[in-house]
Amino acid sequence: MQPEKVRTRKKRSQIQQSIISVVCLAFMVFVFAWLINTAVTGKKNGLIPTFGTASSEKKNKTVSKPDELKPDKPKKDESSSASDTSSADDSSSADDTLPYEGAAMKDDFSDACFIGDSRTVGLEMNSDKAKADFFASQGLSIDKVDTELVVELDDGSLGTIADGVAQRQYGRIFIMFGINELGWPYPENFVDKYVDLINTIKELQPNAAIYIESVLPVSPEAAQTNEVFTNDNIDNFNTYVKQAADKTGTIYLDVNSYFKDETGALPEDAAADGIHFVRDYCLKWIDLLAYLAPQLGGSADTSANG
């Protein structure tokens, strides 16, 4: 009996091993067939990267959206020769990256201070520039900057924008106001208040380069929040922002022009609410500032400004 049981167990074990071998072989055949099918159909449908013309076309589609943000190229030297211009055009056609893309990677903005409203708050949260100072608050408007306690001072107390600016010396100061003042019936009052703020900062920071940023555009969704939030209103209001810069001898940065699509509005994917930039666009914004107002050299490329 005992040998019979042993033979039965061996036979059963052999059958199990045979079944396992067949299953494994079938699985390997299935995987191999699946890989071949994926390689063929995937390449046919553009799912697998290829090299050459097809790859270039896909890259162009990827950067076509940012290209909508590119204004006319700054004129660095109007006396440049025709050959230089031709060379620049050829380079542009070969490289679709934005002229300011990645500029902030080499600039930690440790010498900079940013002043503004909720849009500047968003820039602080998303630009990864921890060494810069941001004196900004949601809903802050130009008529409240000298009274609102929105800055946490070095001693732990709260102070005004001027109190914060007075704590240290900066190389660059970026200021943006205007979105919360769009509905003001007398924009001339905005100019007066803005001039007062700029002059105060100039007294506290005699060696700093002060940049006045134009009001950024909005997407069509912004009008759902308030009917005054239109790009026509913003374009008109930016004339007053520029007046404040001109009256104080500070640099006006026309950042607005860099973020408009072909319709003259902010692209829909730039802001969830139509107004406040998402992270990707905050990174574009900080790149643009690094490009227009570089830390080294001491001055912005003012030919890029309005």
Phi, psi and omega in degrees: 000319185297315178296327180295319178295321180295316179296323179296317180294319179296318180295319178295320179296320180295319179298317180297318179295322179296317179298315180298319180297318179296317179298315180298318180296318178297321180294318180296320178296319179298313180298316181297317179295322180295319180296318179296317180296318179296318181298319183286308183289325180295316179295321180297322183268007176079020182273337180254126182302138174238166182252153179105216187298315183299318179297320180296320180295320179294321178298319180298322178295324181296321184264003183291328179295309176300330180301334179294340182272352186276119175280185175302141184296137178301142177271103184282328181204105183294343181270004180300149181287163179297326180295322178296318180296316179299319180296320180295320179296319179297320180295322180296318181292333182275338183229113185269007179291152179293149183297335182255002184298126178083003183298328183284350179295332181258010184226112181272357178057029180293343179262008192248154174229135179245130183235133179171202183256210186297332178294323176288328174300317178297323178296319178298318184289335189241356186266351178060039179243073186292339182277350178273158174260136178238115177249089186210159181206146179296132179080001181292133178236165189295335180278357182245358187294335182266002180233328183289131178270090187244359184245128173277115185279170182299331181273004178094349179275173178257145180215180179277177176303315181297322178298319180292316182296331184285351187284333181207168179264139182243158173270325181222140175230125180250129183234134175219118172223158175142328183293324180278352182254006184303327184272005180295133181288336182235087182298341177298328177295325176299315180300315181299314181294321180294317178299319179299315180297314182298317180296323177298316181293323179297323178293322181281335184230069186295339183255002183272147170274123184254126183245125178259114182273139174292158178291130181292153179288171177234161175269166182305333181296338183297326181297340177290336177280315180201133185294346178282344182278077175234156181288334174296316178296320180294316179300318178293318183291331180294340174295327178283324175300316180294325177301317180297320178294316181296319183292336182254001179068028178259170186270127178266121178256114181276068181290338180306316185296334183281348186242022177260142173272192185292345178267355182089011181243167174289133178304147185299327183278001183277335184210126182296325180258005180088352186235308187267124185298140169284173187303315182303321182279334172295323178292324174295320181298311182292327173299317181297318180294322177295328180284315183280331183228071184293150180292319180270136179111333171082357180210155179276163173280083188294347176292345179270357184263160177282000000 
